[in-house]
Amino acid sequence: MWYTAKFTFGPVHSRRLGLSLGINMLGEKKKCTFNCAYCEIGKSKPSEVVPITFRYKPPVDAETFRKEIESAFKNLPEIDSATFGYMGETTLASHLETYLTIARKVKENVARPDKGPLISIFTNSTTLGDPAVRKVLAGFDLVMAKLDCAVQDCFNKVNRPDHSVPPVTAIIKNIALLREEMKSHAPNRLAIQTLLFKSMNPAIPSNMTGENLKALSEAYDFIKPDIVQVYTVARDPAETGIYAISAKDKDELRQYFQAHVKAKEIDIRIY
Ligand code: SF4
């Protein structure tokens, strides 16, 4: 089944989430603090790259949202995740907490709380310096926070952040703050998402380098997320010359992280 409504679409088969109902809070135009070289939504127009203080404030349409979620949870009992994301950085939506509360209530009423879909969210981690954003995120069953590069030069070339985005060292500290704050919301979990790619494009070198893998291992040890999800490009990237890592690369990554990440309680998954 495939449908697109005002807020919800799918469900889509996701490598990391199983059967996922997509939830878009950002309207029809991309709004993001990054302009990732591999973005699968496509190349950002200058007007679509926004500062970390930008907030998208459309009129709240709680009733339509509630009806869409209720219908999806009733008619698609097999979905594994109701996933807030897509069209950019979802924490820029000012009404995110209102809609999270609605999704939670519908899950309690329609699905069995112990069996219902995870209420999940993707974030690119750039807004986590704001305590209000971290507070909302801590209420999700699963937060998937992006960290593709732990070295500043790599971060600049791969994620191409807006000038308001703090350095990657600060982003790593902010993800660690979220990790701490989520401890009082157990069993909600934090996953770090790392997309690695190869490249023939000299302007956008591969981020699967020894320097970046070492810095990522140190960042994982510092943050101590529940899960690390390493994956690669699966659809057309925004820029040419970028391509997926191979099965052999994935085997090597598995061995590398096993050897270099000291916090053995982190569940490292390579997709
Ligand atoms: S953070 Fe996500 S939506 Fe934003 S540019 Fe990167 S891949 Fe695209």
Boltz pocket constraint, residues with backbone or C-beta under 6 A from the ligand:
constraints:
  - pocket:
      binder: B
      contacts: [[A, 32], [A, 33], [A, 34], [A, 35], [A, 36], [A, 38], [A, 39], [A, 40], [A, 41], [A, 42], [A, 86], [A, 87], [A, 88], [A, 89], [A, 124], [A, 159]]
      max_distance: 6.0
